Amino acid sequence: MTGKVLKMNETRGLMTSSDRSAVLEAQRAAQQQSVGYRAVLRLPAGTDAVQLAEQEVRAWLLTKTRPRRSATLDTAGWEGSGDFVLGPQAVLSVTDRSDERGQVRRQLIRLVERNNGSWIVSVYALTSGTGRSSTSALVIETGRVSEKAEDSVLTVAPPRIVGQILDRVEVRDGSARLTNTPQVVLQDEVGDLIDVLTDEARSTSVIVASSLGADTDSAWAKTVESLTQYSVGVASVYVMTHDAVAEFNSLMPASHAVQPGRIRTFAPSVDLEAAFDSVRHRVLGPSTFARAIRRGRADVALRATHASGIRRRLLELELPKDVRRTMRLLLEEEARRARGTLIDEVVSEELGALGVVPTAAEVRRSDARDDSDGEHGEAAPALSEPVPARTGALRIPMDWAPDERPAVSSTLLRRAGAFVLRWLKVTDPREEHFDELDKLIGAAALEKDTYERLFAEAGDRESDLSDRIKDLNSRIADLEVEAAIEADEARKAARERDWLRRSLDADQRARFARVGDESLWEAPVDVRELVARLTAGTDAHPARDRVVFTGDEDIAAEIDDRDGTGRYAAALWSYVRVLYDYVDAKKNGYAGNVHMYLNDDAQAGTKCSPDRHAATESTTVINNKKMHTERVRPVPLSVDASGAVPMLAHFKPTHRDRFAPRMHYFDDSDHSGMIYIGYIGRHLTTPNAH
């Protein structure tokens, strides 16, 4: 059974009221969507992308049809281009923009489903050339209509059609192969994996997972598969067996190694000779991973978070020229059809709702009543009265009696004939042609009104895009300020280092050259791990003897969704060490507060720039009930009987964007000898945020 095709030039005959509403709503959703996933799949030479897309979409839609319990579609079929209602909550649109010679075939298949919101899956297909020499690509996007654009990256999963295609054909990005499930790397295959990592032609990420031990290889591969489900199509996933891990790390520099039990995401353009390059390739530690495992599977929140950085990078990456052109042409064609559907809908409804001038048949019926008046002895309605019509009908006032109709001049007849010829291409005008002209003029007027509305909507979208550009420019300005602050800090640190080198004599240099073991204070890979270190449990860090986290772990974890490199986690951890050393100084007699400690050059201990710390909030924030309440955070009952205290002092690792993470704390070092961190998360409300 095929869906109901609703082509633009057939809508009046085929579209029901509910069908029209479904199609128009689907078109609006497609325009308003926020794309959260995009996979660009280069297919093997000779593969017909359009044919493959149609086959796989049909197979995918069949899995969504009734009588399955979770089914959302009544039917999965369609023929040709157009809009197809597949169910009460689903519309499929098919758009073709192939060239006339058939050398380049382009097609867009888009499914819009409403299920607790609008969800959109789009498949763009491109095949250029013919036979074995052809080149083909598929672009698969998933989006949703959401108030916050960034939410889509975390909430949409790759559609199952991506896995179907990867299982059916071999898709490569440079030397990396994109697969539906992780690829197992044995010891003798480690060299090939390193070649994949260092391949300059690669544009997608590579996820490498190191096994914990030989007895866990199989279970580990299944767990990694669950973690990387949100990365299917946008990253190559490799799971190294226990034997391969040692071989891999022996061939890689320490900065780029993947220790047992860890999962590392390698971005493109890996530089093994530059240690600083390692910061680009994030590591998921075993402690963070273990907390998110339920019955051998990673929870959905960690899957989404782990994939978010990979997805954002690809969404921001410039698409290849041929893909950009294909998407642009198909979107233009789809928009043209959508405009036609909307205009035809408006014209159909409005012409049906408005009355029109009497038709030729109505006039003839009226004439007949006039002529039969004397015969039947009944009074016929005077033509000076308006012909009955629906509300809003156009009326032709006639101020002559039926038996006093004036003659029509030959000039008027010629002009009427020319009018009909010009617009209807008819050489022998008849009365019914004027009915057609009336409808034609009415339709044209409605089309004009509809286009004006479309232009107004386009203006609104342009205004929204302008606001987004302004916001991006503002973020760029914030980043420039941030870079200036960090550059200034780096210059100060360099001057201090050079001064110390010049000031120390040989014996002192030798003494200070023996640097203590700093591995204990190695930065966590993400904020989740930082929180685990400062809360009770097996992952607790010695720092917890002086610094404890009492806040909401889920709010803190939102930072990981925004931070693709672990930079915020490292900065926040450095502030934890500042607080730790500050408490140590207090125990040794220091009498100042944290801000004084940061500005006291004579006091030993780990410090950060005072610009990164605020001892309190502004008077406006303190006096505003809502803003002040946001900063009241939990502490043990032994500290305050209410279980919460105002935490106005805070560290600020960045000034960039509206998210700008903050770490609020309460200094209880004078009583319990502890610091309580009650909040790690996005910047709390301030007057400037209103």
Secondary structure, DSSP 8 states (H G I E B T S, - for coil): -B-EE--GGGHHHH--HHHHHHHHHHHHHHHH-EEEEEEEEEE-TT--HHHHHHHHHHHHHHTTBTTSTT--BS--B--SSEEEEEETTEEEEEEE---TTSSEEEEEEEEEEESSSEEEEEEEEEEESSGGG-EEEEEEEEEE--SSTTHHHHH----HHHHHHHHHS-EEETTEEE-SS-EEE-GGGHHHHHHHHT-TT--SEEEEEE-S-GGGHHHHHHHHHHHTGGGTTTEEEEEE-HHHHHHHHHHS-GGG---TT-EEEE-SS--TT-GGGGGGS-EE-HHHHHHTEETTEE-HHHHHHHHHHHHHHHHHS---HHHHHHHHHHHHHHHHHHHHHHHHHHHHHHHHHS--S--HHHHHHHHHHHHTHHHHT-----TTS-----TT-------S-GGG-----HHHHHHHHHHHHHHH--SS--HHHHHHHHHHHHHHHHHHHHHHHHHHHHHHHHHHHHHHHHHHHHHHHHHHHHHHHHHHHHHHHHHHHHHHHHH--HHHHHHHHS----GGG---SSHHHHHHHTSSSTT--GGGGTEEE-S-HHHHHHHHHH-SSSHHHHHHHHHHHHHHHHHHHHHTT--S-HHHHHH-TTS-S----GGGEESS--HHHHH-HHHHHHTEEE--TTT-TTSEEE---EE-S---TTT--EEEEEEETTTTSEEEEEEEES----GGG-
